Amino acid sequence: MMKLYVLASLLVTFTGSALADTVFNYDGFYARMKKSEKVEFSDITLAFVLQKAGTNEVCSVDKALITTDISEAPLTIAGNGELMLPFDLMLNAQKALIVLKQPEGAAPCDLNFKLRSKMPVPQQASVAQLRKLQRQFDELLDSLAGWGKYWLPDVSGLTVHFDSEVVAQSSDAALNQQLLCEQNRCRILLPDALADTATVQFSKVPDHATPLLQ
């Protein structure tokens, strides 16, 4: 039960106000980005995704801004709902707000965070390459969890995401047993017994990878 509680605390949801505009404080996001921007996490990133409150659907937003008492700047929202936030000490010091301008009657947004790889995973990837991402995900989750890391499940592998249905295979029998592809994603367990030189071949170029927890 404690593991589930800590994990739920990490996969935090910031819910906007019930006003006409949905508003979030920037400082909570800055504190998390400050940890994720360290050089040891250079291959992964902390992504913020706008979803309709209480669902997995992309939230309806006309315009997103980051504002202070003396400034206002637009923010970019990707088609998948990912909100591109600047990592800016001055904005944090100025108590910046993230403001979402929504259509009349639209449901308020939740702003969730997830960890993902910065660059696409190679179409043919070695266990060594996959383990590098796994280690960074595991260490960043521990950093974000603080004392809660002692109850957090380990990152046991990766989930590799694609834009459409995919299959994967490996000439290494042991690695083949750790692969499970369903629709547009493949789950890959990375136990210590696997050889670093073993490779997996995907039928198409991956989009990104996310951590797979035990």
C-alpha positions as CSV (number, residue, x, y, z in Angstrom):
1,M,0.0,0.0,0.0
2,M,2.9,2.4,0.8
3,K,4.4,1.8,-2.6
4,L,1.2,2.7,-4.3
5,Y,0.8,5.9,-2.2
6,V,4.4,7.1,-3.0
7,L,3.9,6.4,-6.7
8,A,0.6,8.3,-6.8
9,S,2.3,11.2,-5.1
10,L,5.0,11.3,-7.8
11,L,2.5,11.1,-10.7
12,V,1.1,14.3,-9.4
13,T,-1.8,16.1,-10.9
14,F,-2.2,19.9,-10.7
15,T,-5.8,20.8,-11.0
16,G,-6.7,24.3,-12.1
17,S,-9.1,26.7,-10.5
18,A,-12.9,26.9,-11.3
19,L,-12.5,30.4,-12.8
20,A,-13.1,31.2,-16.5
21,D,-9.4,30.7,-17.0
22,T,-7.5,27.7,-15.6
23,V,-4.5,28.9,-13.5
24,F,-1.5,27.1,-12.0
25,N,1.4,28.3,-9.9
26,Y,4.7,27.9,-11.8
27,D,6.8,27.2,-8.8
28,G,5.7,23.6,-8.3
29,F,6.8,22.8,-11.9
30,Y,10.0,24.7,-11.6
31,A,11.0,22.7,-8.5
32,R,10.6,19.4,-10.4
33,M,12.4,20.7,-13.5
34,K,15.3,21.9,-11.4
35,K,16.0,18.2,-10.6
36,S,15.3,16.9,-14.1
37,E,17.6,19.5,-15.8
38,K,20.8,18.1,-14.2
39,V,23.5,16.8,-16.6
40,E,23.2,13.2,-15.3
41,F,19.6,13.1,-16.8
42,S,20.7,14.4,-20.2
43,D,18.8,11.6,-22.1
44,I,15.4,12.0,-20.5
45,T,13.0,14.9,-19.7
46,L,10.1,15.8,-17.5
47,A,7.0,16.4,-19.7
48,F,3.9,18.2,-18.6
49,V,0.6,17.1,-20.2
50,L,-2.7,18.9,-20.2
51,Q,-5.7,16.5,-19.8
52,K,-9.4,17.1,-19.3
53,A,-9.9,16.9,-15.5
54,G,-10.4,13.3,-14.4
55,T,-9.7,11.8,-17.8
56,N,-6.9,10.8,-20.2
57,E,-8.4,13.1,-22.9
58,V,-6.5,16.1,-24.2
59,C,-7.8,19.3,-22.6
60,S,-9.4,21.9,-24.8
61,V,-7.3,25.1,-24.6
62,D,-7.4,28.2,-27.0
63,K,-4.2,29.8,-25.6
64,A,-1.7,29.2,-22.9
65,L,0.4,32.0,-21.2
66,I,3.0,32.4,-18.5
67,T,2.5,35.7,-16.6
68,T,4.0,37.7,-13.9
69,D,3.1,41.2,-12.5
70,I,5.3,42.7,-15.3
71,S,5.3,40.3,-18.2
72,E,3.3,37.9,-20.3
73,A,4.5,35.3,-22.8
74,P,2.8,32.6,-24.9
75,L,3.3,28.9,-24.3
76,T,3.2,26.1,-26.9
77,I,0.9,23.2,-26.6
78,A,1.7,20.1,-28.7
79,G,-1.0,18.1,-30.4
80,N,-0.8,15.4,-27.7
81,G,-1.5,18.0,-25.0
82,E,2.1,18.4,-23.9
83,L,2.7,21.9,-22.5
84,M,6.2,23.3,-23.2
85,L,7.3,25.1,-20.1
86,P,10.5,27.3,-19.8
87,F,13.0,26.5,-17.0
88,D,13.6,30.0,-15.7
89,L,14.9,31.1,-12.3
90,M,13.5,34.7,-12.8
91,L,10.0,33.5,-13.5
92,N,10.1,31.3,-10.4
93,A,11.3,34.3,-8.3
94,Q,8.6,36.5,-9.7
95,K,5.8,33.9,-8.7
96,A,4.8,33.3,-12.3
97,L,1.4,31.9,-13.2
98,I,0.5,29.5,-16.0
99,V,-2.8,30.7,-17.4
100,L,-4.9,28.6,-19.8
101,K,-7.5,30.4,-21.9
102,Q,-10.3,27.8,-22.6
103,P,-13.4,27.9,-24.7
104,E,-16.7,28.8,-22.9
105,G,-18.1,25.8,-21.1
106,A,-14.9,23.7,-21.5
107,A,-14.0,21.2,-18.7
108,P,-11.0,22.4,-16.5
109,C,-7.6,20.9,-17.1
110,D,-5.3,18.7,-15.1
111,L,-1.6,19.3,-15.7
112,N,0.1,15.9,-15.2
113,F,3.8,15.1,-15.5
114,K,5.5,12.1,-17.0
115,L,9.1,11.1,-17.6
116,R,10.1,10.3,-21.2
117,S,13.2,10.0,-23.4
118,K,14.3,13.3,-25.1
119,M,15.2,11.6,-28.4
120,P,13.6,8.6,-30.2
121,V,14.9,5.2,-29.3
122,P,17.0,3.7,-32.2
123,Q,15.0,1.3,-34.4
124,Q,17.7,-1.3,-33.6
125,A,18.6,-0.8,-29.9
126,S,21.1,-2.6,-27.7
127,V,20.5,-3.6,-24.1
128,A,23.3,-1.2,-23.1
129,Q,21.4,1.7,-24.8
130,L,18.1,0.8,-23.1
131,R,19.8,0.3,-19.7
132,K,21.2,3.8,-19.9
133,L,17.7,5.3,-20.1
134,Q,16.5,2.9,-17.4
135,R,19.2,4.0,-15.0
136,Q,18.4,7.7,-15.6
137,F,14.6,7.2,-15.1
138,D,15.3,5.2,-11.9
139,E,17.6,7.9,-10.5
140,L,15.4,10.8,-11.4
141,L,12.3,9.1,-9.9
142,D,14.3,8.6,-6.7
143,S,15.3,12.3,-6.7
144,L,11.8,13.4,-7.2
145,A,10.5,11.1,-4.5
146,G,12.9,12.3,-1.8
147,W,12.5,10.0,1.3
148,G,9.7,8.2,-0.5
149,K,12.3,6.6,-2.7
150,Y,12.7,3.8,-0.1
151,W,9.2,2.6,-0.9
152,L,9.1,3.3,-4.6
153,P,9.2,0.3,-7.0
154,D,12.3,0.1,-9.1
155,V,12.3,0.9,-12.8
156,S,12.4,-2.7,-14.2
157,G,12.6,-1.7,-17.9
158,L,11.1,0.5,-20.5
159,T,7.9,1.0,-22.4
160,V,8.7,2.1,-26.0
161,H,6.0,4.0,-27.8
162,F,5.2,4.3,-31.5
163,D,2.7,6.2,-33.7
164,S,1.0,3.0,-34.9
165,E,1.0,-0.8,-34.4
166,V,4.5,-2.4,-34.0
167,V,6.3,-5.7,-33.6
168,A,9.8,-6.4,-32.3
169,Q,12.2,-9.3,-32.2
170,S,15.7,-10.1,-31.1
171,S,18.2,-12.8,-32.2
172,D,19.0,-13.2,-28.5
173,A,16.6,-15.8,-27.0
174,A,16.8,-14.4,-23.5
175,L,15.9,-10.9,-24.7
176,N,13.0,-12.2,-26.8
177,Q,11.5,-13.6,-23.6
178,Q,11.5,-10.0,-22.1
179,L,9.6,-8.4,-25.0
180,L,5.9,-7.8,-25.2
181,C,4.4,-5.6,-28.0
182,E,0.8,-4.7,-28.0
183,Q,-0.7,-2.2,-30.5
184,N,1.5,0.9,-30.5
185,R,3.9,0.1,-27.6
186,C,6.5,-2.5,-26.5
187,R,7.3,-3.3,-22.9
188,I,10.9,-4.5,-22.4
189,L,12.1,-5.9,-19.1
190,L,15.8,-5.5,-18.5
191,P,17.0,-8.0,-15.9
192,D,20.7,-8.1,-15.0
193,A,21.2,-11.4,-16.7
194,L,20.7,-9.9,-20.2
195,A,23.9,-9.3,-22.1
196,D,24.6,-5.6,-22.9
197,T,25.4,-6.5,-26.5
198,A,22.0,-8.1,-27.2
199,T,19.9,-6.0,-29.6
200,V,16.2,-5.6,-30.3
201,Q,14.8,-4.7,-33.8
202,F,11.6,-2.8,-34.0
203,S,9.4,-2.9,-37.2
204,K,9.4,0.9,-37.2
205,V,11.2,3.9,-35.7
206,P,10.1,4.4,-32.0
207,D,8.7,7.8,-30.9
208,H,9.9,7.8,-27.3
209,A,10.4,5.6,-24.2
210,T,8.9,5.9,-20.7
211,P,9.9,4.0,-17.5
212,L,8.4,0.6,-16.7
213,L,7.9,0.1,-13.0
214,Q,7.8,-3.3,-11.2
